[in-house]
Amino acid sequence: MNIIDELKWRGAVNQQTDEQGLYDLVGKQSISVYCGVDPTGDSMHVGHLIPFMILKRFQLAGHHPYMLIGGGTGSIGDPSGRKTERVLQTMDKVQHNVECLTAQLTRLFGGEENITFVNNYDWLSKLSLLDFLRDYGKVFNINKMLAKEVVASRLETGISFTEFTYQILQSIDFKHLHDTYGVQLQIGGADQWGNITAGIDMIHSMEGADVPVYGLTIPLMLKADGTKFGKSAGGAVWLDPKKTSPYEFYQFWFNQDDQDVVKYLKYFTFLSHEEIDALAEEVAQHPEKREAQRRLAEEVTRFVHGEEGLAEAQRVTQALFSGNVQELSGAEIEGAFRNTKGETLAVVPMNIVEALVEGGVEKSKRQAREDVQNGAIRINGEKITDIEAQVSAHPNTDGKYVIVRKGKRNYFLLKVAQAQ
């Protein structure tokens, strides 16, 4: 199957600069294709996966992907999708983020022969102002630049010359990769259409209108309710396990709506058409089993965090479902309960009734006593029915936390200010 047919089946094509030309090209030969990410932070989130999953599909289809880390453009700031100017990061911070993202992308996509990592700081930093203006600025028409949606949307509130020139820098990237490595295709999110077409226009202007270079964008990922994909109750879903634990990551995917899960299976997994069709049928016939969500969570967690991360996520999931949290490690507890309700206890050991009220589990001592005596309270996985019992921190948390389970589903993580 032509890779473009595959992408269309998976709902991963938004716009193409020359649909038939690209289709014919990838159908008869292997090409080089690139996608970039600016180091605005020290970790990517699930939203960043959207274009990079497409790059991975090109790789699996026998094409050569180039992953560009924007050490140069990241020091400037892409105005795309923003209504105000970005705060410029220090170059030390940019370099730190470059190293973090490079390591992250290497874990996700590295270890393969047909992949190349590049940093646009390597060539953009060598440009002099005169070279920039004479060699590149001269081929850009201000009227066309102003008409780009990303710029036009900022004209009312204002845009700096720095961010205005971002599209020129990204265009230079495309030309450099084309001239140096023979890259013919740039892919990106829907908001990158203006930058991508600017690069193609520049190459055609400088090298000839018949030069075969192409652009492809991915649709904006929206949930069934119309809201933007990629957020959870705790904010962004990061790929860094220190920011979003494997358990939290797994649960994000497992909790997807029935209306979205097949779309995400197509987009974020490498399952075959037949496997996804079977899971779609399972959603239609037995949605209560959540088999499609479970498979989605397994596949994406394994891809991002490996078998070890998936095993951790499944272990924590089972422990919380059963209530047997005694064996969880301190790191697993912090990751699983990062956004769980719970107040701070001044000191432990503490009487269980007092701890439940002070920790925000119960509103009154009367209710606390009733719930304890009725067997509705578990402390660190152990059912407590004695209202005179003393509460201590979970033994694997160095005295930091107490895990409270009220009823079957309600967990609370109580922080300990001081342990005796």
Secondary structure, 3 states (H helix, E strand, C coil): CCHHHHHHHCCCCCEECCHHHHHHHHHHCCCEEEEEECCCCCCCEHHHHHHHHHHHHHHHCCCEEEEEECCCHHHCCCCCCCCCCCCCCCHHHHHHHHHHHHHHHHHHHCCCCCCEEEECHHHHCCCCHHHHHHHHHHHCCHHHHHHCHHHHCCCCCCCCHHHHCHHHHHHHHHHHHHHHHCEEEEEEEHHHHHHHHHHHHHHHHHHCCCCCCEEEEECCCECCCCCECCEECCEECECCCCCCCHHHHHHHHHCCCHHHHHHHHHHHCCCCHHHHHHHHHHHHHCHHHCHHHHHHHHHHHHHHHHHHHHHHHHHHHHHHHHCCCCCCCHHHHHHHCCCCCCCEECCECEEHHHHHHHCCCCCCHHHHHHHHHCCCEEECCEECCCCCCEECCCCCCCCCEEEEEECCCEEEEEEECCEC
